[in-house]
Amino acid sequence: MSFKAHTLAIATSLLALSACGSGGADNADQPETSATSTAQNNYGYETYGDDNLADTMASNDERYMNASESDSADGAQSADIPDPEDRPIMQAQVVLDRIGFGPGVIDGKMGMSTENALNGFQEANDLDVTGELDDATRQALSEWERIPATRVVTIPVSWSDAEYTDIPEETEAQAELERMGYKSLDERLAERFHTTVDVLKQLNPNGRPAGARSPSGSASGTPTASPTATGSSTPPPTPSASSTRTASNDSASSASYFTPGQQIRVPNIGADRIAPGSVEDTGWQQTLASLGVGSDQPEVDRIVVSKAGKTLKAYQGEKLVALFTVSSGSSEFPLPIGEWDIVGEAYNPPFDYDPKVLQGDEDAEGEEFTLPPGPNGPVGVVWIDLSKEHYGIHGTPDPETIGRAQSHGCVRLTNWDAARLAGMVSQSTEVIFEA
């Protein structure tokens, strides 16, 4: 399914958006630039290529899949800095993420979201559903074995011009912001590659991609006595607080560990191609690029949310084609069990903070506020509005809490999974909530 002509009108979007609390979008109005870019277009930033309007850090899977048997798959994209570590769990996570079975935050560790993703892949491929990376599952995933766990990218230089926002805790102060944007370059980078800042730091010891040679000649992340990587012709810059400063917000950006123009190793997420002409909304197209989410998504007939399983399954007919871990409901605002319709979608939505709705009490006191859109907004990058009043499916500013923290009755996903789901559903998609 294309995102073209996919935005659906929602007359009551602000009212509906006041129901849930927890969310994110990218600094979508900020341009992307890189010396390695190959195309300039009217989206306001340089893209990966003429046929891919993703940003310049996009994957190039054809290089991996078309590499000859004698080539190193990792070397197909970053021959100068091969990854010195074997990362089997992370490799499985990036493959599962690419094919629609979201492992949540990609961290190279087994956990609830990764087990859910494996369960979904196993169910879809008629394997024993174990939630484990067992031999049968490894064999089924071998089709993508040439896709490495990580790749090396260059952070766009233009990210130094972006506005990074120190989000205040008070709702009134949040309402005064122009945008609930990313708090730092680090946070933006982590969301772009479906991971956490801590994982990015682990992949880049001493500020260099694992496997890159330090000025002393030893390989980063490998024993000094026996380096396993060849040196990079241009060593990446060492992170510094001063180099991440922006004119708009010095305090927020100064906390960044990474810097624009720096080479870093990242989880090798893919499925991020944005076809020219596939997305009519420029802001949404830039959000997809920011989240590493492609425009080509399967059209689904039915989605099923399981309260007990903490999953959202998407089906084409009887075939399971996608699965994401979710947070849904709470003791105060239980998941509304039953069948619902999708009324519409709102991309990069604002959030109407209404104490009466949030507390489920018409007598609740407190001032109402409209919070601006952004990746740290309460409902994230997208709101999928349901026929159940005040309920929807949306993103979150806290991806690491998905499947753990409760919601205000709505269904919450990571921003990247919510964006991907938005490309799969339409007003004809059946929605089922199960206990």
Kinemage of the C-alpha trace (Angstrom):
@kinemage 1
@onewidth
@group {chain A} dominant
@subgroup {mainchain}
@vectorlist {calphas} color= white
{ca met a 1} P 0.000 0.000 0.000
{ca ser a 2} L 1.213 3.502 -0.790
{ca phe a 3} L 0.826 6.415 1.596
{ca lys a 4} L -0.429 8.467 -1.351
{ca ala a 5} L -3.950 9.779 -0.789
{ca his a 6} L -3.948 7.859 2.466
{ca thr a 7} L -4.565 10.688 4.957
{ca leu a 8} L -8.152 10.470 6.149
{ca ala a 9} L -10.098 13.455 7.396
{ca ile a 10} L -10.848 13.487 11.107
{ca ala a 11} L -13.348 16.124 12.151
{ca thr a 12} L -12.887 15.407 15.846
{ca ser a 13} L -9.154 14.722 15.940
{ca leu a 14} L -8.345 17.029 18.853
{ca leu a 15} L -11.224 15.675 20.914
{ca ala a 16} L -10.180 12.092 20.272
{ca leu a 17} L -6.533 12.854 20.909
{ca ser a 18} L -7.272 14.013 24.440
{ca ala a 19} L -7.960 10.467 25.584
{ca cys a 20} L -4.489 8.940 25.652
{ca gly a 21} L -1.345 10.007 27.325
{ca ser a 22} L 2.156 8.977 26.431
{ca gly a 23} L 4.015 9.891 22.233
{ca gly a 24} L 6.587 11.408 18.745
{ca ala a 25} L 7.465 12.815 15.256
{ca asp a 26} L 10.694 14.023 13.842
{ca asn a 27} L 11.883 17.591 13.401
{ca ala a 28} L 10.159 17.138 10.063
{ca asp a 29} L 10.750 20.714 8.960
{ca gln a 30} L 14.507 20.362 9.297
{ca pro a 31} L 16.479 19.644 6.108
{ca glu a 32} L 18.813 16.700 5.696
{ca thr a 33} L 22.165 17.089 3.948
{ca ser a 34} L 25.196 14.922 3.390
{ca ala a 35} L 28.231 14.946 1.153
{ca thr a 36} L 27.282 11.432 0.035
{ca ser a 37} L 23.763 12.309 -1.105
{ca thr a 38} L 22.816 11.784 -4.741
{ca ala a 39} L 19.649 13.767 -5.299
{ca gln a 40} L 18.100 17.107 -4.356
{ca asn a 41} L 14.355 17.595 -4.492
{ca asn a 42} L 11.526 19.774 -3.309
{ca tyr a 43} L 11.172 17.930 -0.004
{ca gly a 44} L 13.705 20.342 1.489
{ca tyr a 45} L 16.551 17.904 2.098
{ca glu a 46} L 18.958 15.738 0.148
{ca thr a 47} L 17.796 12.185 -0.395
{ca tyr a 48} L 19.503 8.844 -0.736
{ca gly a 49} L 18.948 8.660 -4.483
{ca asp a 50} L 16.714 9.505 -7.413
{ca asp a 51} L 14.558 6.473 -6.727
{ca asn a 52} L 14.630 6.607 -2.906
{ca leu a 53} L 13.458 9.682 -1.033
{ca ala a 54} L 14.662 8.337 2.311
{ca asp a 55} L 17.416 10.353 3.998
{ca thr a 56} L 21.085 9.910 3.209
{ca met a 57} L 21.529 7.319 5.986
{ca ala a 58} L 19.137 4.897 4.288
{ca ser a 59} L 20.096 1.272 3.787
{ca asn a 60} L 21.088 -0.154 0.433
{ca asp a 61} L 19.992 -3.752 0.679
{ca glu a 62} L 20.707 -4.518 -2.967
{ca arg a 63} L 24.417 -4.260 -2.221
{ca tyr a 64} L 24.127 -6.962 0.406
{ca met a 65} L 21.803 -9.267 -1.445
{ca asn a 66} L 23.598 -8.943 -4.801
{ca ala a 67} L 27.128 -9.265 -3.418
{ca ser a 68} L 29.025 -12.215 -4.836
{ca glu a 69} L 29.750 -15.187 -2.637
{ca ser a 70} L 33.386 -14.090 -2.404
{ca asp a 71} L 32.453 -10.663 -1.083
{ca ser a 72} L 31.927 -9.773 2.537
{ca ala a 73} L 28.291 -8.786 2.961
{ca asp a 74} L 29.296 -6.200 5.557
{ca gly a 75} L 31.957 -4.913 3.231
{ca ala a 76} L 29.352 -4.333 0.535
{ca gln a 77} L 28.341 -1.095 2.242
{ca ser a 78} L 31.183 -0.246 4.630
{ca ala a 79} L 34.256 -2.103 3.385
{ca asp a 80} L 36.617 0.172 5.254
{ca ile a 81} L 35.089 -0.563 8.678
{ca pro a 82} L 33.757 -4.140 8.991
{ca asp a 83} L 32.042 -4.957 12.269
{ca pro a 84} L 34.507 -6.858 14.489
{ca glu a 85} L 31.734 -8.611 16.406
{ca asp a 86} L 29.278 -11.336 15.503
{ca arg a 87} L 25.864 -10.077 16.651
{ca pro a 88} L 23.395 -12.928 15.967
{ca ile a 89} L 20.519 -11.557 18.059
{ca met a 90} L 20.816 -8.062 16.611
{ca gln a 91} L 21.050 -9.525 13.107
{ca ala a 92} L 17.807 -11.431 13.699
{ca gln a 93} L 16.207 -8.274 15.122
{ca val a 94} L 17.065 -6.122 12.099
{ca val a 95} L 15.757 -8.801 9.731
{ca leu a 96} L 12.529 -9.252 11.698
{ca asp a 97} L 12.092 -5.472 11.836
{ca arg a 98} L 12.538 -5.232 8.063
{ca ile a 99} L 9.918 -7.886 7.242
{ca gly a 100} L 7.191 -6.586 9.549
{ca phe a 101} L 7.676 -8.495 12.796
{ca gly a 102} L 8.812 -5.660 15.028
{ca pro a 103} L 11.228 -6.536 17.851
{ca gly a 104} L 10.682 -3.137 19.459
{ca val a 105} L 13.935 -1.481 20.467
{ca ile a 106} L 16.836 -3.157 18.657
{ca asp a 107} L 19.460 -3.901 21.296
{ca gly a 108} L 20.991 -7.288 20.495
{ca lys a 109} L 19.248 -8.924 23.460
{ca met a 110} L 16.419 -11.387 23.802
{ca gly a 111} L 13.403 -9.850 25.482
{ca met a 112} L 9.615 -9.763 25.374
{ca ser a 113} L 9.353 -7.752 22.136
{ca thr a 114} L 11.919 -9.917 20.337
{ca glu a 115} L 10.166 -13.078 21.533
{ca asn a 116} L 6.856 -11.674 20.271
{ca ala a 117} L 8.470 -10.913 16.915
{ca leu a 118} L 9.826 -14.454 16.676
{ca asn a 119} L 6.412 -15.852 17.618
{ca gly a 120} L 4.855 -13.841 14.792
{ca phe a 121} L 7.459 -14.902 12.245
{ca gln a 122} L 7.089 -18.534 13.294
{ca glu a 123} L 3.299 -18.396 13.058
{ca ala a 124} L 3.461 -16.749 9.639
{ca asn a 125} L 5.860 -19.423 8.377
{ca asp a 126} L 4.091 -22.473 9.862
{ca leu a 127} L 6.901 -23.172 12.329
{ca asp a 128} L 6.608 -24.314 15.919
{ca val a 129} L 5.821 -21.158 17.868
{ca thr a 130} L 8.540 -21.083 20.516
{ca gly a 131} L 9.595 -17.430 20.671
{ca glu a 132} L 13.160 -18.678 20.418
{ca leu a 133} L 15.825 -18.344 17.760
{ca asp a 134} L 15.899 -22.106 17.304
{ca asp a 135} L 17.390 -24.066 14.419
{ca ala a 136} L 14.183 -24.141 12.375
{ca thr a 137} L 13.744 -20.403 12.754
{ca arg a 138} L 17.376 -19.706 11.868
{ca gln a 139} L 16.920 -21.798 8.736
{ca ala a 140} L 13.769 -19.871 7.792
{ca leu a 141} L 15.606 -16.567 8.362
{ca ser a 142} L 18.616 -17.689 6.315
{ca glu a 143} L 17.108 -16.025 3.236
{ca trp a 144} L 18.313 -12.756 4.768
{ca glu a 145} L 21.596 -14.017 6.220
{ca arg a 146} L 23.581 -11.669 3.975
{ca ile a 147} L 22.043 -8.669 5.758
{ca pro a 148} L 24.602 -7.724 8.455
{ca ala a 149} L 23.566 -6.688 11.951
{ca thr a 150} L 25.084 -3.207 11.657
{ca arg a 151} L 26.243 -0.682 9.120
{ca val a 152} L 28.292 2.528 9.235
{ca val a 153} L 26.610 5.816 8.332
{ca thr a 154} L 27.505 9.502 8.370
{ca ile a 155} L 25.246 11.748 10.444
{ca pro a 156} L 23.946 14.537 8.142
{ca val a 157} L 25.841 17.779 8.670
{ca ser a 158} L 22.540 19.668 8.595
{ca trp a 159} L 21.541 18.066 11.883
{ca ser a 160} L 23.623 20.793 13.533
{ca asp a 161} L 21.006 23.277 12.304
{ca ala a 162} L 18.080 21.406 13.832
{ca glu a 163} L 16.319 22.636 16.941
{ca tyr a 164} L 16.596 20.266 19.887
{ca thr a 165} L 14.064 20.930 22.591
{ca asp a 166} L 14.347 20.684 26.363
{ca ile a 167} L 10.853 19.365 27.135
{ca pro a 168} L 9.496 20.835 30.396
{ca glu a 169} L 7.518 18.624 32.748
{ca glu a 170} L 4.641 21.071 33.237
{ca thr a 171} L 1.786 20.754 30.750
{ca glu a 172} L 1.293 24.504 30.626
{ca ala a 173} L 4.931 25.009 29.668
{ca gln a 174} L 4.730 22.253 27.044
{ca ala a 175} L 1.760 24.021 25.453
{ca glu a 176} L 3.932 27.094 24.896
{ca leu a 177} L 6.416 25.178 22.746
{ca glu a 178} L 6.220 25.389 18.962
{ca arg a 179} L 7.017 21.701 18.672
{ca met a 180} L 7.646 18.780 21.026
{ca gly a 181} L 10.784 17.864 19.123
{ca tyr a 182} L 13.705 15.636 19.972
{ca lys a 183} L 15.588 16.618 23.089
{ca ser a 184} L 18.992 15.948 21.553
{ca leu a 185} L 20.714 14.750 18.418
{ca asp a 186} L 21.372 11.479 20.261
{ca glu a 187} L 17.673 10.855 20.873
{ca arg a 188} L 16.855 11.663 17.256
{ca leu a 189} L 19.555 9.287 16.035
{ca ala a 190} L 18.373 6.467 18.312
{ca glu a 191} L 14.804 6.786 17.011
{ca arg a 192} L 16.061 6.867 13.422
{ca phe a 193} L 17.681 3.440 13.926
{ca his a 194} L 15.020 1.893 16.204
{ca thr a 195} L 17.322 1.631 19.193
{ca thr a 196} L 18.547 3.507 22.280
{ca val a 197} L 21.337 5.972 22.903
{ca asp a 198} L 23.080 3.419 25.133
{ca val a 199} L 23.150 0.853 22.317
{ca leu a 200} L 24.586 3.431 19.927
{ca lys a 201} L 27.321 4.214 22.415
{ca gln a 202} L 28.117 0.516 22.753
{ca leu a 203} L 28.401 0.235 18.964
{ca asn a 204} L 30.740 3.237 18.922
{ca pro a 205} L 33.292 2.869 21.738
{ca asn a 206} L 35.292 6.059 22.311
{ca gly a 207} L 33.085 7.785 19.753
{ca arg a 208} L 34.235 5.634 16.811
{ca pro a 209} L 32.490 2.809 14.979
{ca ala a 210} L 33.405 -0.551 16.466
{ca gly a 211} L 36.199 -1.828 14.253
{ca ala a 212} L 37.516 1.604 13.254
{ca arg a 213} L 41.140 2.318 14.014
{ca ser a 214} L 41.908 4.919 16.631
{ca pro a 215} L 44.671 7.504 16.044
{ca ser a 216} L 47.049 5.132 17.843
{ca gly a 217} L 46.398 2.482 15.205
{ca ser a 218} L 44.366 0.016 17.277
{ca ala a 219} L 40.883 -1.017 16.240
{ca ser a 220} L 37.999 0.364 18.295
{ca gly a 221} L 36.048 -2.342 20.090
{ca thr a 222} L 38.686 -5.005 19.406
{ca pro a 223} L 41.749 -6.193 21.340
{ca thr a 224} L 44.747 -3.930 20.680
{ca ala a 225} L 47.062 -6.900 20.117
{ca ser a 226} L 45.025 -8.301 17.244
{ca pro a 227} L 42.918 -5.710 15.425
{ca thr a 228} L 40.380 -7.173 13.005
{ca ala a 229} L 39.499 -4.113 10.948
{ca thr a 230} L 41.243 -2.045 8.347
{ca gly a 231} L 41.571 1.625 9.011
{ca ser a 232} L 39.142 4.265 7.790
{ca ser a 233} L 40.722 6.738 5.410
{ca thr a 234} L 39.092 9.608 7.287
{ca pro a 235} L 38.768 9.001 11.045
{ca pro a 236} L 35.380 10.073 12.383
{ca pro a 237} L 35.409 13.091 14.687
{ca thr a 238} L 35.486 12.567 18.413
{ca pro a 239} L 32.218 13.717 20.036
{ca ser a 240} L 32.383 17.016 21.830
{ca ala a 241} L 29.783 19.171 23.500
{ca ser a 242} L 30.791 22.288 21.589
{ca ser a 243} L 30.407 20.685 18.156
{ca thr a 244} L 26.755 19.806 18.811
{ca arg a 245} L 25.637 23.268 19.796
{ca thr a 246} L 22.774 24.913 17.950
{ca ala a 247} L 21.752 28.518 17.910
{ca ser a 248} L 18.307 27.679 19.204
{ca asn a 249} L 19.030 25.440 22.144
{ca asp a 250} L 22.571 25.126 23.430
{ca ser a 251} L 21.680 23.353 26.664
{ca ala a 252} L 19.748 20.494 25.065
{ca ser a 253} L 22.165 19.851 22.220
{ca ser a 254} L 25.261 20.155 24.398
{ca ala a 255} L 24.250 16.883 26.051
{ca ser a 256} L 24.704 15.007 22.767
{ca tyr a 257} L 27.419 12.373 22.545
{ca phe a 258} L 27.346 12.190 18.742
{ca thr a 259} L 27.933 15.024 16.276
{ca pro a 260} L 26.793 15.984 12.772
{ca gly a 261} L 29.220 14.764 10.130
{ca gln a 262} L 30.438 11.917 12.330
{ca gln a 263} L 30.710 8.330 11.099
{ca ile a 264} L 28.974 5.896 13.437
{ca arg a 265} L 27.927 2.266 13.537
{ca val a 266} L 24.165 1.702 13.805
{ca pro a 267} L 21.708 -1.220 13.751
{ca asn a 268} L 21.200 -2.089 10.088
{ca ile a 269} L 17.487 -1.349 9.850
{ca gly a 270} L 16.063 -1.411 6.353
{ca ala a 271} L 12.764 -1.467 4.453
{ca asp a 272} L 13.203 2.301 4.398
{ca arg a 273} L 12.789 3.096 0.703
{ca ile a 274} L 10.377 5.957 0.022
{ca ala a 275} L 9.204 5.805 -3.567
{ca pro a 276} L 8.913 9.147 -5.387
{ca gly a 277} L 5.288 10.254 -5.560
{ca ser a 278} L 4.132 7.758 -2.958
{ca val a 279} L 3.540 10.266 -0.139
{ca glu a 280} L 1.555 13.434 -0.765
{ca asp a 281} L 2.050 15.001 2.684
{ca thr a 282} L 5.572 16.479 2.745
{ca gly a 283} L 5.708 16.621 6.533
{ca trp a 284} L 4.689 12.977 6.786
{ca gln a 285} L 7.206 11.974 4.122
{ca gln a 286} L 9.958 13.621 6.176
{ca thr a 287} L 8.706 11.879 9.315
{ca leu a 288} L 8.913 8.506 7.567
{ca ala a 289} L 12.469 9.296 6.489
{ca ser a 290} L 13.330 10.358 10.024
{ca leu a 291} L 12.021 7.062 11.404
{ca gly a 292} L 13.589 4.837 8.753
{ca val a 293} L 10.145 3.687 7.593
{ca gly a 294} L 9.510 2.993 3.915
{ca ser a 295} L 6.447 3.874 1.873
{ca asp a 296} L 5.796 0.328 0.643
{ca gln a 297} L 3.629 -1.390 3.241
{ca pro a 298} L 1.211 -4.328 2.886
{ca glu a 299} L -2.483 -3.460 2.855
{ca val a 300} L -4.173 -5.342 5.698
{ca asp a 301} L -7.800 -6.385 6.142
{ca arg a 302} L -7.766 -6.928 9.875
{ca ile a 303} L -5.738 -6.094 12.966
{ca val a 304} L -6.093 -7.923 16.268
{ca val a 305} L -4.838 -6.461 19.544
{ca ser a 306} L -4.291 -8.931 22.377
{ca lys a 307} L -4.348 -7.471 25.877
{ca ala a 308} L -2.805 -10.606 27.372
{ca gly a 309} L -0.228 -11.146 24.633
{ca lys a 310} L 0.643 -7.426 24.383
{ca thr a 311} L 0.654 -7.721 20.624
{ca leu a 312} L -0.980 -6.217 17.560
{ca lys a 313} L -1.268 -8.672 14.667
{ca ala a 314} L -2.044 -7.547 11.106
{ca tyr a 315} L -3.605 -9.913 8.568
{ca gln a 316} L -4.166 -10.132 4.824
{ca gly a 317} L -7.100 -12.491 4.767
{ca glu a 318} L -5.992 -15.307 7.055
{ca lys a 319} L -2.272 -14.684 6.561
{ca leu a 320} L -0.335 -12.941 9.324
{ca val a 321} L 1.875 -10.306 7.681
{ca ala a 322} L 2.971 -8.121 10.608
{ca leu a 323} L 3.190 -8.144 14.388
{ca phe a 324} L 4.121 -5.403 16.838
{ca thr a 325} L 4.396 -5.343 20.630
{ca val a 326} L 2.018 -2.810 22.216
{ca ser a 327} L 0.932 -1.315 25.499
{ca ser a 328} L -2.825 -1.207 25.928
{ca gly a 329} L -5.199 -0.180 28.677
{ca ser a 330} L -4.892 -0.011 32.442
{ca ser a 331} L -6.987 -0.832 35.470
{ca glu a 332} L -8.525 2.641 35.298
{ca phe a 333} L -8.877 2.704 31.501
{ca pro a 334} L -9.185 -0.924 30.326
{ca leu a 335} L -8.772 -1.864 26.691
{ca pro a 336} L -12.283 -1.702 25.143
{ca ile a 337} L -12.793 -5.327 24.147
{ca gly a 338} L -14.758 -5.718 20.942
{ca glu a 339} L -14.793 -4.852 17.254
{ca trp a 340} L -14.158 -1.296 16.070
{ca asp a 341} L -13.768 0.685 12.880
{ca ile a 342} L -10.988 3.009 11.827
{ca val a 343} L -12.412 6.501 11.407
{ca gly a 344} L -9.265 8.147 10.088
{ca glu a 345} L -5.600 9.002 10.629
{ca ala a 346} L -3.836 12.161 11.764
{ca tyr a 347} L -0.146 12.517 10.907
{ca asn a 348} L 2.085 14.467 13.313
{ca pro a 349} L -0.954 15.397 15.400
{ca pro a 350} L -1.272 17.922 18.236
{ca phe a 351} L -2.693 16.706 21.537
{ca asp a 352} L -5.690 18.177 23.354
{ca tyr a 353} L -4.955 17.888 27.082
{ca asp a 354} L -8.325 17.659 28.843
{ca pro a 355} L -8.271 16.590 32.529
{ca lys a 356} L -11.922 15.495 32.346
{ca val a 357} L -11.191 12.986 29.590
{ca leu a 358} L -7.813 11.869 30.909
{ca gln a 359} L -9.192 11.203 34.365
{ca gly a 360} L -12.523 9.850 33.152
{ca asp a 361} L -14.306 12.285 35.456
{ca glu a 362} L -16.618 15.047 34.238
{ca asp a 363} L -16.045 16.844 37.522
{ca ala a 364} L -12.261 16.773 37.249
{ca glu a 365} L -10.658 20.158 37.650
{ca gly a 366} L -7.781 21.542 35.663
{ca glu a 367} L -7.021 23.744 32.700
{ca glu a 368} L -7.198 22.442 29.154
{ca phe a 369} L -4.207 22.821 26.841
{ca thr a 370} L -3.365 22.018 23.252
{ca leu a 371} L 0.119 20.523 23.055
{ca pro a 372} L 2.074 20.915 19.804
{ca pro a 373} L 3.043 17.938 17.634
{ca gly a 374} L 6.452 16.310 17.755
{ca pro a 375} L 8.320 13.130 18.626
{ca asn a 376} L 8.001 13.817 22.340
{ca gly a 377} L 4.296 14.581 22.214
{ca pro a 378} L 1.855 12.375 24.140
{ca val a 379} L 0.611 10.404 21.118
{ca gly a 380} L 3.692 10.323 18.941
{ca val a 381} L 3.867 10.692 15.186
{ca val a 382} L 0.432 9.375 14.264
{ca trp a 383} L -3.054 8.919 15.663
{ca ile a 384} L -5.244 6.177 14.144
{ca asp a 385} L -8.727 7.172 15.233
{ca leu a 386} L -11.232 4.484 16.220
{ca ser a 387} L -15.020 4.419 16.311
{ca lys a 388} L -14.794 4.040 20.097
{ca glu a 389} L -14.908 7.645 21.318
{ca his a 390} L -11.589 8.948 22.700
{ca tyr a 391} L -9.737 5.766 21.728
{ca gly a 392} L -7.060 5.260 19.117
{ca ile a 393} L -3.772 3.615 18.155
{ca his a 394} L -0.714 5.840 18.375
{ca gly a 395} L 3.001 6.261 18.975
{ca thr a 396} L 5.017 7.191 22.059
{ca pro a 397} L 8.017 9.269 23.165
{ca asp a 398} L 9.220 6.335 25.294
{ca pro a 399} L 9.797 3.324 22.996
{ca glu a 400} L 11.604 1.311 25.663
{ca thr a 401} L 8.393 1.212 27.763
{ca ile a 402} L 6.253 -0.483 25.107
{ca gly a 403} L 4.780 -3.733 26.425
{ca arg a 404} L 5.599 -2.706 29.988
{ca ala a 405} L 4.023 0.630 30.907
{ca gln a 406} L 0.237 0.927 30.760
{ca ser a 407} L -1.692 3.421 28.643
{ca his a 408} L -4.865 5.438 29.101
{ca gly a 409} L -6.884 2.717 27.379
{ca cys a 410} L -5.465 3.312 23.907
{ca val a 411} L -3.036 1.104 22.005
{ca arg a 412} L 0.522 2.442 22.067
{ca leu a 413} L 3.442 1.423 19.807
{ca thr a 414} L 6.929 2.732 19.132
{ca asn a 415} L 6.832 5.696 16.768
{ca trp a 416} L 8.392 3.677 13.958
{ca asp a 417} L 5.928 0.797 14.360
{ca ala a 418} L 2.978 3.198 14.570
{ca ala a 419} L 4.124 4.941 11.376
{ca arg a 420} L 4.488 1.618 9.620
{ca leu a 421} L 1.044 0.456 10.763
{ca ala a 422} L -0.466 3.703 9.470
{ca gly a 423} L 0.638 2.673 5.978
{ca met a 424} L -1.038 -0.728 6.323
{ca val a 425} L -4.527 0.211 7.477
{ca ser a 426} L -7.460 2.082 5.984
{ca gln a 427} L -11.070 2.782 6.897
{ca ser a 428} L -11.947 -0.669 5.603
{ca thr a 429} L -9.593 -2.418 8.035
{ca glu a 430} L -11.387 -4.348 10.773
{ca val a 431} L -10.101 -3.724 14.316
{ca ile a 432} L -10.537 -6.379 17.023
{ca phe a 433} L -9.522 -5.932 20.663
{ca glu a 434} L -9.211 -9.189 22.631
{ca ala a 435} L -8.623 -9.902 26.293
